[in-house]
Amino acid sequence: MESDAHTALAQLEWQIDLGATEAIGDAPVDRYAVPERIEKPKSKAPAIAAPTAEDADPISDARTAAANAQDLSQLQAALGAYEHCDLKRGARNLVFSDGHPTARVMFIGEAPGRDEDQQGKPFVGRAGQLLDKMLAAIDMDRLLDTPEAGVYITNVLPWRPPQNRDPKPEEIAMMRPFMQRHVDLVDPDVVVLVGNISCDAGLGRRGITRLRGTWAEAYGKPALPMFHPAYLLRNPAAKREAWADLLELKARLESGV
């Protein structure tokens, strides 16, 4: 039966309501034919990405760099070339050391402050001036060039943390291999761990009020924890304990260690 125009239009609208969006194509389609098998493309082996800076192990790199340093100048250069510690990018100078490199005593502080960052030397601010007075009280001086009366001074971190904040655990961990190599190269009779951060790096412990005045071992050397001079500036009453620690250090040196 032939359909008139109105019937055809109604049928078309019904198809649209059912969701039809396309008209029948001009080419015939065999719905019973078996479709040709399309071969799936062979998967390629995943490419191995080249190692990036994020993949590197900062502590392993620090151990390698420190071990390759054969003297203090090479160790300083290795620290300068070390790129994993972000503190480096915000500091003015690398603060390496001061004093006599063959001294019997090696003082290890925490991190540079503003004055140290500007001058590139450890303990040159108010805390450093107090440390010099403390050393003079037991006849020692960083400016003396004799192993018996001179001292060698450095810090766990060679770069100033922003706003003088405490170093983060990962920052301390990065610097431990360098600090160990530093002690090995200087080869002092004793080391003095100045403050909590220095005790953390050398002993793996904090709590300077409990640790101070008691001999321990750090970096393979006899180690004496002491209050940081900056703490003594804030707490003058603690100078009595600091004086006792200085006398203990002097007695140890006079006994031949």
Backbone torsions as a table, in degrees:
resi	resn	phi	psi	omega
1	MET	NA	129.6	-179.7
2	GLU	-75.5	142.4	179.5
3	SER	-99.8	139.7	174.9
4	ASP	-80.8	177.8	-175.4
5	ALA	-62.9	-38.1	-177.8
6	HIS	-67.2	-39.0	179.8
7	THR	-67.7	-42.4	179.4
8	ALA	-61.8	-40.9	179.8
9	LEU	-66.4	-38.7	179.5
10	ALA	-64.6	-41.0	178.8
11	GLN	-64.4	-37.9	179.1
12	LEU	-66.0	-43.3	178.5
13	GLU	-63.5	-35.6	178.7
14	TRP	-65.0	-41.0	178.0
15	GLN	-63.1	-39.8	179.1
16	ILE	-64.3	-41.5	178.0
17	ASP	-62.1	-29.8	178.7
18	LEU	-77.4	-9.3	177.9
19	GLY	110.5	3.3	179.0
20	ALA	-67.0	131.7	-179.2
21	THR	-120.5	-13.0	-177.2
22	GLU	-129.7	149.2	175.9
23	ALA	-83.1	164.1	178.7
24	ILE	-66.4	134.0	-178.6
25	GLY	-72.1	165.9	-179.8
26	ASP	-74.5	-32.3	-177.4
27	ALA	-83.0	135.7	179.9
28	PRO	-69.5	147.1	179.8
29	VAL	-119.7	124.9	178.2
30	ASP	-89.5	102.9	-176.5
31	ARG	-72.2	-13.8	-177.6
32	TYR	-97.5	-4.0	-178.3
33	ALA	-74.8	144.8	177.7
34	VAL	-80.2	123.6	-178.4
35	PRO	-65.9	145.1	178.6
36	GLU	-65.5	141.4	-179.1
37	ARG	-75.7	124.4	179.1
38	ILE	-97.1	120.5	-178.0
39	GLU	-73.8	128.7	178.9
40	LYS	-70.8	139.7	178.1
41	PRO	-64.7	140.1	179.5
42	LYS	-69.3	133.5	-179.5
43	SER	-72.2	136.4	178.0
44	LYS	-84.3	149.0	177.0
45	ALA	-64.3	137.3	-178.9
46	PRO	-60.2	136.0	179.6
47	ALA	-71.8	140.7	178.8
48	ILE	-90.0	116.3	-177.1
49	ALA	-70.5	145.0	177.1
50	ALA	-68.5	143.0	180.0
51	PRO	-59.3	141.0	178.5
52	THR	-114.5	175.7	179.4
53	ALA	-62.0	-31.0	-179.6
54	GLU	-69.8	-26.8	-178.9
55	ASP	-79.5	-17.0	-176.0
56	ALA	-69.7	151.9	177.5
57	ASP	-97.4	108.9	-175.4
58	PRO	-59.2	-38.2	-176.8
59	ILE	-72.9	-40.6	177.0
60	SER	-62.7	-41.6	177.5
61	ASP	-64.3	-37.3	178.4
62	ALA	-65.0	-41.5	178.7
63	ARG	-61.6	-44.0	-179.1
64	THR	-64.1	-46.7	-178.6
65	ALA	-63.6	-41.6	-179.1
66	ALA	-67.4	-42.5	-178.0
67	ALA	-64.3	-29.4	-178.4
68	ASN	-78.5	-12.5	-179.7
69	ALA	-78.7	121.6	-177.4
70	GLN	-96.7	-11.9	175.5
71	ASP	-153.0	179.6	-174.8
72	LEU	-66.4	-36.8	179.6
73	SER	-65.9	-37.4	177.0
74	GLN	-69.3	-35.2	177.6
75	LEU	-66.7	-40.8	177.0
76	GLN	-62.3	-40.9	177.9
77	ALA	-65.9	-38.0	178.9
78	ALA	-64.1	-39.5	176.0
79	LEU	-65.1	-41.1	179.8
80	GLY	-63.7	-29.2	-179.2
81	ALA	-90.0	-6.5	-176.8
82	TYR	-76.6	124.7	-171.3
83	GLU	-108.6	1.4	-173.1
84	HIS	-84.1	-19.4	-176.3
85	CYS	-95.0	117.2	-176.7
86	ASP	-67.3	-18.7	179.3
87	LEU	-59.1	-30.4	-178.6
88	LYS	-58.2	-35.5	-174.1
89	ARG	-75.0	-18.7	-179.4
90	GLY	-105.3	-0.8	-177.3
91	ALA	-97.7	153.6	176.4
92	ARG	-80.0	-43.8	-173.8
93	ASN	-134.7	154.2	167.9
94	LEU	-84.7	119.2	-178.5
95	VAL	-96.7	104.7	-171.8
96	PHE	-94.5	-61.8	-175.9
97	SER	-167.4	173.7	173.7
98	ASP	-154.2	160.1	177.6
99	GLY	98.8	-165.2	-173.9
100	HIS	-93.3	120.3	-173.1
101	PRO	-72.1	-8.1	175.6
102	THR	-113.2	20.2	179.8
103	ALA	-66.0	154.3	178.7
104	ARG	-74.1	-21.7	-176.0
105	VAL	-118.2	132.3	177.0
106	MET	-119.4	116.5	177.1
107	PHE	-91.1	129.3	179.7
108	ILE	-117.9	108.4	178.4
109	GLY	-88.6	-161.8	-172.6
110	GLU	-97.1	-70.4	-178.1
111	ALA	-157.8	156.1	179.7
112	PRO	-66.4	149.7	170.2
113	GLY	-101.2	-164.2	-176.9
114	ARG	-62.3	-47.4	-178.0
115	ASP	-64.5	-41.1	179.8
116	GLU	-64.9	-39.8	179.5
117	ASP	-64.1	-36.7	-179.3
118	GLN	-72.6	-40.3	-174.8
119	GLN	-93.3	-16.0	179.4
120	GLY	75.5	21.0	178.1
121	LYS	-133.1	147.6	-179.7
122	PRO	-79.2	148.5	173.0
123	PHE	54.9	60.6	176.4
124	VAL	-119.3	-3.6	176.9
125	GLY	-85.9	-156.1	-179.1
126	ARG	-61.9	-40.3	179.0
127	ALA	-65.1	-37.8	178.4
128	GLY	-66.8	-37.5	177.7
129	GLN	-64.5	-38.3	176.4
130	LEU	-67.1	-39.9	178.0
131	LEU	-60.4	-40.6	178.8
132	ASP	-61.9	-39.2	177.9
133	LYS	-66.9	-38.1	178.4
134	MET	-64.5	-42.0	179.4
135	LEU	-66.4	-40.4	179.9
136	ALA	-61.6	-30.7	-179.6
137	ALA	-66.0	-20.7	176.3
138	ILE	-116.6	27.0	173.8
139	ASP	61.7	41.7	176.1
140	MET	-127.8	155.5	-175.9
141	ASP	-159.0	135.4	179.3
142	ARG	-67.9	-19.2	-178.5
143	LEU	-85.3	-13.2	-179.6
144	LEU	-75.9	141.2	-176.0
145	ASP	-103.8	29.7	175.1
146	THR	-114.0	140.8	-179.4
147	PRO	-60.8	-31.3	-175.3
148	GLU	-73.4	-41.1	-175.6
149	ALA	-106.0	-15.6	179.2
150	GLY	-81.3	166.3	175.6
151	VAL	-135.6	157.1	176.3
152	TYR	-118.6	133.1	-171.7
153	ILE	-128.0	135.6	175.7
154	THR	-150.5	-176.0	178.0
155	ASN	-131.4	157.0	174.9
156	VAL	-60.8	-46.0	178.5
157	LEU	-106.6	133.9	179.5
158	PRO	-88.3	-4.5	-179.0
159	TRP	-121.6	145.9	-178.1
160	ARG	-74.0	126.8	172.3
161	PRO	-70.2	147.0	-179.1
162	PRO	-60.7	137.1	179.9
163	GLN	57.9	22.3	179.4
164	ASN	59.0	29.1	178.1
165	ARG	-67.5	163.0	175.6
166	ASP	-66.3	141.7	175.8
167	PRO	-61.2	146.2	177.9
168	LYS	-78.9	156.3	-179.7
169	PRO	-55.9	-39.1	-179.1
170	GLU	-69.3	-29.7	177.2
171	GLU	-69.8	-40.8	177.2
172	ILE	-64.1	-42.5	-178.8
173	ALA	-62.2	-38.6	179.1
174	MET	-63.2	-34.6	-173.3
175	MET	-88.2	-13.2	-178.4
176	ARG	-57.4	-46.3	178.8
177	PRO	-60.4	-37.4	177.5
178	PHE	-66.8	-39.4	-179.4
179	MET	-67.3	-40.1	177.3
180	GLN	-61.4	-43.5	179.2
181	ARG	-67.1	-34.3	178.2
182	HIS	-61.4	-46.5	178.6
183	VAL	-64.2	-42.0	-179.9
184	ASP	-59.6	-41.6	-177.0
185	LEU	-73.2	-39.0	178.6
186	VAL	-74.0	-38.5	177.7
187	ASP	54.7	57.1	178.7
188	PRO	-76.1	167.6	174.4
189	ASP	-75.1	-38.7	179.2
190	VAL	-141.0	157.2	171.6
191	VAL	-119.2	146.7	176.1
192	VAL	-113.0	120.6	-178.8
193	LEU	-92.5	108.3	-171.6
194	VAL	-96.9	100.5	175.8
195	GLY	96.5	172.0	-174.3
196	ASN	-64.4	-43.3	-176.8
197	ILE	-64.1	-40.6	178.6
198	SER	-64.2	-38.9	176.8
199	CYS	-67.0	-38.4	177.6
200	ASP	-60.7	-47.7	-178.2
201	ALA	-67.8	-38.5	-174.5
202	GLY	-89.7	-33.5	-175.2
203	LEU	-113.7	-14.5	-174.9
204	GLY	74.9	18.6	-178.6
205	ARG	-139.2	153.6	172.3
206	ARG	-121.9	174.8	-177.7
207	GLY	109.1	62.1	-171.6
208	ILE	-61.4	-30.0	-179.5
209	THR	-67.3	-26.2	176.5
210	ARG	-90.3	-33.4	-174.0
211	LEU	-82.3	-29.7	-171.5
212	ARG	-61.0	144.6	175.0
213	GLY	82.6	-3.3	-178.8
214	THR	-116.3	125.8	-178.0
215	TRP	-68.8	140.6	177.4
216	ALA	-138.5	-164.8	175.8
217	GLU	-129.3	130.0	178.1
218	ALA	-141.8	135.2	179.6
219	TYR	57.7	28.2	179.2
220	GLY	78.7	13.7	-178.4
221	LYS	-127.4	153.8	170.0
222	PRO	-59.3	133.6	-173.3
223	ALA	-131.3	134.6	178.2
224	LEU	-117.1	111.9	174.9
225	PRO	-72.8	139.8	178.2
226	MET	-138.6	158.6	173.0
227	PHE	-62.3	146.2	173.8
228	HIS	-74.8	139.8	178.1
229	PRO	-56.0	-31.5	177.3
230	ALA	-62.5	-36.0	176.4
231	TYR	-66.3	-39.1	-179.8
232	LEU	-66.7	-32.4	176.2
233	LEU	-65.2	-33.9	179.3
234	ARG	-84.6	-24.6	-176.5
235	ASN	-132.1	76.8	-176.0
236	PRO	-58.3	-26.3	-179.6
237	ALA	-63.6	-22.3	-179.3
238	ALA	-79.0	-3.9	-179.9
239	LYS	-64.2	-25.8	177.5
240	ARG	-62.4	-45.6	177.7
241	GLU	-65.9	-37.8	179.2
242	ALA	-63.8	-39.0	177.9
243	TRP	-64.2	-40.6	177.7
244	ALA	-62.2	-38.2	179.2
245	ASP	-68.0	-38.5	177.4
246	LEU	-63.3	-41.4	177.8
247	LEU	-65.1	-36.6	177.0
248	GLU	-65.2	-40.8	177.2
249	LEU	-62.2	-45.9	-179.3
250	LYS	-62.4	-42.8	179.7
251	ALA	-63.7	-38.6	179.4
252	ARG	-64.4	-42.6	179.2
253	LEU	-66.4	-40.5	-179.9
254	GLU	-68.7	-25.0	179.1
255	SER	-80.6	-5.0	-178.8
256	GLY	86.6	10.9	-179.6
257	VAL	59.3	NA	NA
